[in-house]
Amino acid sequence: MLTYRIHKLSALGVFCLSLLATAVCAAQKTNVLFIAIDDCNVSLGCYGHPLVKSPNLDRLAKKGVRFERAYCQYPLCNPSRSSLLSGLRPDTSKIYGNGIPIRKNFPDIVTLPQLFKNNGYYSARVGKIYHYGVPDQIGTSGLDDPPSWNEFVNPRGLDKDKEADIINFTPNIKNIGAALTWMQIDGTDEEETDGKVATETIRILRERKDQPFFMATGFYRPHVPDIATKKYFDLYKLEDIDLPLGPPEHFANIPPIAMTVKPVNYGLSDDKLRLFKRAYFASISFVDAQIGRVLDELDRLHLSDHTIVVAWGDHGWLLGEHGQWQKMCLFDESVHVPLIIYVPGAKGNGHSSPRTVELVDLYPTLADLCGLQPPSNLEGASLRPLLAKPGDSSWKSPAYTQVTRAKGGMGRSVRTERWRYIEWDKGASGVELYDHDHDPHEWHNLAHDPKYAATVGQMQTLLRQKLP
């Protein structure tokens, strides 16, 4: 029996849900293709980016529901993925870093793919779903979770074998997986690790097309080092790439703890920054092409009409905003993620949803859509109402994100459709308030403006609803 969580739906909304329930097959007949893109922000055509070429994710967005305001729960790979795959927030899982397995604090947890496996689905993983150290652990299982899978594949490609040729613009950062590193590589798509991810996914789809499956496909790019072949670099002219530092005066109102890159832009020249940013965009286009191969195979095998497709990024990535790069910040570009869901027959298909949602919502959503009974302790909400009616105004759930600092405790943010509010160490190390209706780049911190005292109070109340 299908279950769902309703946010004050109208009669029309309930009717749409009933149609969705009819369209979504019984548990043993509805497949799931679960696509993870590592360190991918919303620099995509379907999110309005004027430069980035992402035709395959764009067509998926036109086919399904694109969530305009989706947020991760932690802007770092392992905490974000552990939250999504367990359905628990970082404060519950106590996973705040990249070295902690998902079962350390909850050894008997039933993960999202494990739920499907326990209910008769063939659960398979290719590439990075749980945490891997990239690029060091490419070709290994990293912090994988064996109980989640019937089968797993750890591809390793030419990009891993040629690491000695990688260019590092920040040589003081020795870990090439945490620096501004890139390479234009020779060879074919199929020889790279992500090309092998697509190839192995296609193999499993062919082998398992006649039985229900949960197919988790994890791409490694655009995680640094950003690597792609020449044809993807050629999509971007250096003179077209901007560097959105922001007005100089706005830095005075940003709490120092909010900034991780000092000096701003690592002190690099604009020429180097543009070269690196082009590599990031090229990596996105390369991954997009591999996603296209998988989606094409889904169509060729006649699986699209009974397969749910979810494409998501584990967190955002800063590309010079506020002079910051990479992740581990609470600026919007670091926590805002792409999220696209296609459900066969869903009434909302072909539309975007402006409602604020979280990655922790994915576990209850997929369990709901496939009629599976999830664990009772999940901390997200099913997005099923928004898949029927993407603009449902009764959906009022905010999004919560947190990040730790070695000195200064925890940073926490809450995002509504208009406002983002941030506290560092419960406000002792700084407070931020941004009005996204008028300041989408977060250049004007309003937290200390008396005119916004009431808004600060309201957002503070929302934020503290999720304190442990």
N, C-alpha and C positions, 0 to 999 in steps of 0.2 A: 504494500500500500504506500502511495506517495504521501509524504508529509511536507509541510512548508510553513515558513514563518511569514505572517502577513503584517504589513505596516499600514493598517487602516485603509484597505483597498476599497474602491468603489465597486458597485455591482458590475460595471463593465470590466473592471480589473479582475474580479473573480471569474467572470465569464472567459476572459482571455487566458487566465490560468488553467481553466478546465480544458481549453483548446490545446494549451501547451502540454498538459498532462496526457492528452490523447496523442499528441504528436511525438512525445518522448516515449520510446518503447519501454517495455518491461525491463527489469534489471538485467536479465540475461541476454538482452538483444541490443542494448545501447552501449556502444563502445565509447572510449575516451581517448583522444589524442591530446597529450599534455605537453606543451612546448615551452621550455624555459630558455631565456636569452640572457646571458651573463653580463651584468653591468650595463644594460641597455637603458638609456633614458628615453624621453619621449621625442627625440630627434628623428621623427618618422614623417613621411608624407601624410599619412592619415591623421596625424596630430597637428597638421598645419605647418610643418617645417618647410621653409621655402626652398631648401637646397637638397636635402637628403632624398635619395632614390630608394624607395622601399616598396616596389610594386606588388609584391606577394603578400606582405602584411596589409597593404592598402586594400587589396581585393578581399582578404579575409575580413577586414573591418567593414567593408561594404556588404558582405554576406551576413555577418553576425552583428553583435552589439559591441561598440567601442565605448569604454568607460573613460570619460574625459578627466575625472578626478579620482584616480586610484592611487593608493599610497601604501608603501611598505611599512612594516612595524619596526624595522631597524635597518639603517643604511650600511649594511655589511653582509657579505654573502651568507655565512653560516647562521647567524641569528635570524636573518630574514627567512631563509629557506626552512630552518627548523620550525619557525613559527607557522609558516604556511602549511608545512607537511604534517604538523602535529595538531593544528587548529588552536594553538595556545600562544598567548602573548609572551614576549621575552621575560617579563617580570614573573610569569608563572613557570616557564621552562628553566629560567635562570641561565639561559644561554646568551651571553653577551659578547663572545669572542669566536674566533675561527677554529679553535682547537678542541671544542667540546662536542662529543657525539650526542646525537639526539636522545639517546636512551640513558644518559648518565644519571639524570635526576628522576626519570620516569621509565624504569626498565621494562615495564609491561605495557607501555603505550601502544595504541593501535594507530599507525600512521595512515595517511590518506591512501597511498597505494596498497598498503596492507589490508585496509578495509575492503577494497575491491578484490584483492587476492583471496581473502577469507570468504568472499561471496561468489566464488567460482569464476572470476575473471582471470585471464592470463595477464599477469602483471610483469611488464618488462621495462627495463631502463637501458637507454643508450646515452652515454655522456654524463654531463654534470647535472644532477638533480639535487642530491644532498651535496655537502660541501666538498670541493676539491681545492687544494692550493694550486692556483694557476699562475705560471705554467709548470711549476715543479712536479705536481702530482698527475699531470696528464699521462694517461696510459695505465694508471692505477685505479683502485677503488676509492681512494681518499677516505673521507669519513662516511662512506656509504652505510646503508642499513640493510643487511641481507634479508631479514624477515619480510621486507617490503616486496620482494621480487621472486618471480619464477625464473627469470633470466636477466642477466645484465651483460653489457658490453662496454669496455673501456678503450675507445679508439685512441690511436696515437698516429700523428701524421707528420708531414714534411716540416711544418712549422715548429714542431718540437725538436726534430732532428737538426734543424739549422739555427738553433738559438744563438750560436756564436756570432751570427751575422746581424743580430738585433741592434738597433741604434737606441742609445739611452741619452735623452736630453737632460736627465737629472742624475748624473753619475754619483752624486753623494748618496743617493738611495740605491743600495746594492741589490735589493730584491727587485728583479725586473717585472715582477707581478704587482708592484706597488709604486712604480715610477712612470714617467712619461716615456714609454718605450714603444717602438714600432719597427715594421719592416715591410718593404715591398718585395714579395717573394716570387720566384719562378715556379713553374709547374702548373698543374691543373687543380681545379676546385676539389676534385675527388681525391687528390693526394694529401690535402690538408686535413687536420683533425676534424673540423666541422663538416667537411665534405664526407668523411668517413662516418660521422654521426648520421647524416642523411642517408647514406648508402645502407648502413646497418638497420636503420629504422624501416626503410623500404623492404629490406629482406624479411624482417619480422612481420610487417604488415602482410606480405604475400603468404608467409607461412601460417599466419594465425587469422586470416581473413574470414574463416568459417566458424570462429568461436569468439565469444565476447572477450574484449581485451581492454586493458588500461596501459596505453603505450606512452611512456614518459621519455621525451626526447630533449636532451639538454645540450644546448650549444655553448661553446666556450668564449666566443667573441660577442661583443667588442671589448671584453676584458683585456687589459694590457697583458703582454705586448700586443698592440693592434697590428694584425698581419693580414694581408690580402694580396692578390695578384694585381698586375698592372691595370687590367681592364676596369677594376673597381676604383683604383686611384684616378684613372682617367675621367671618371664621372664628375670630378670636382676640380675647379680652378682655384688656385690659391688666392687670387684677388677677390673671389666671391665669399671667402670665409671671414666672418667677423669675430671680434674679440670683445665680448660684452662685459667690460670691467665695471661699468657703472659710474655715476658722477662721483668725483673725489670726495665731496662733502659727506656722502652717505656713510663712509667708513667710521666717522666719529660717533655714530649712533649704534654701531654693532658691538656687542660685548666681545672683548678679545677672545674669550673662550670659544666663541662660535667659529673662529677661524682656525683652520688646520694648516694652511699653506702660508708660511711667512719666510721671506717677504712675499708679497702678492705675486702670482704668476711665477713663483720660484726665482724671480729675478731674470727670467729668460727674455730673449728678444721676441718681438712680434713675429719675425720670420720663422723662428723655431716653433712657436706656439701654433701658427697656421699650418705648418708641416705636420705637426702631431694631430691637430684637430682634423685635418684631411684624412689621416690614417684611421682615426676613430670612425669617421663617416664611411670610409671605404670598407671597414670591417663590418659595419651595419649592413651595407649593401651586399657584401659577400654572404653574410648569414641569411639575409633575406632571400637570396637566390637558393640557398640550401633548403630553407623552409618551403620555397616554391616547388622544389623537387618532391618533397614529402606530400604537399597538398595535391600536386598533380597525380601522384601515385594513389592517394586516397580516392580521387575521382576515377582513375583508371580501373581500380578494383571494385568500383560501385559501392564504396563504403560511406560516402559522404552523407547519404540520406539517413543513416542511422549511427553516426559518429559525432559526439560532442567534441569540438575543438576549442582548446583554451591556449592562448599565447600570452605570456607574461614576462616581465623583467623583474629580477629579484630586488632591485633598488635603482635609484637614479644615478646620475654621474655628472659632476660639475665640469663645465668646459670653459672656465675663465670667468664665470659670474662671480662678482665680488673679488676677483683675483684668485679664486679658489679652483682647485682641480680635484678630480676623483670623488670620493664618497666620504662617509663618516662625518657629515655635516647635517644640520637640520634646515638648511636653505631648501627652498622648494625643489630646485633642480636635482638635489641629492636624494629626495624621498618620493618624488612623483614618478610613477611607473606606468609603462604601457600595459594595458589589460584588454584583451579582446576575447569574447566568448561567442561561439557559434553553437546553437542548439537547433537541430533540425525541426522545422515547423514552428519555432518560437515567433510569437506575434511581433516582438520587437526587432526582429532581424532587419538589417539595413539601416538602423538608426544608431545614434550615439546617446549615451546617458550622461547628463550633467550632474548626477547625484554623486556625493562623496562616498567612496567605498574603500575597503582594505583588502590586502592580500590574505589576511586571516579569514576572510569570508569565503575563500575558494573551497575549503574542505566541506563546510555545511552545504554549500551550493551544489557540488557534484554529488554528494550523498543524497541530497534532496531530489535532484533531477533523475537519478538512477534508482530511486526507491530503496536505498540502503539505510539501515539504522545506524547512525553514527554514535560515537561515544557521547555521553551526556555532558561532558565537561568542555565542549568546544566553546570558544570565546568570540567567534565571529557570527555573522548572520547570513542566511541564505539569500543570494542575489536573485532568486527566482522571480520575485515580483517585478524587478527591473528588466528581466529578460522578456517579460510579457508587455511591460509598459515602461520603457526606459526613462521617460520623464516624470514618473510617478512622484508628485510633489509631497506625498505623505511620508516619503523616506527621509528621515531626519538624522540618520546616524553620522556622527563625525568620524574622522580618522585620527588615529593616535600613532605617533612615532617617537622612539627614544634612542639615545646614543650615550655611551659612556665617555668620560674623559679621565685620563690617568690622574690628573690633579683637578679637582673641582666637581667631582661627583657626576650626577646624571643630568643630561639634557632631555627635556620632554616637550613634545609639541602636540597640539590638537588643531585639526583643520576642519572648518566648515566650508560651505560653498563660497562664502565671502571672505572669512577671516582665517589667518594662521597666527596662533599664539604659542610662544616658546618660553619656557623657564629653564634656567641653568642652575643646578643645585638648589631647587625649590625657590629660585629667585635670588638667592644670595650672590650668585655670580653673573646675574644679568637676566633681563626680560626683553622679549621682542613681540611686537604686534604689527601685522601687515594686513592692509586692506586690498585684497586681490581684485576687487572691482575697479579700483583706480590705480593700483600699484602691483601689477603682476610680476614684476622683477624683484620685488621686495627691496626697494631702494630707500623706503621711508619708514623707519621704525617709529611707530606711534605710541609705544608703550608708556612713555613718560609725558605724553601730551594730555593735559587735564581734560580736554574735550572728549577723550576716549576712555576716561576712567570707568564709566559704566560698562563699556565693551570689554575692557580688561577684566573687570569683575565677573562678567558673564563667562568669558572664555576660561578664566581661572577655575570657576566652578565646574565647567565641563572637563577640564584637564584633571582635576582632582577626583573626579568620579572613577578614574582608572588607576589611581595610585594604589600600590599593593597594601 
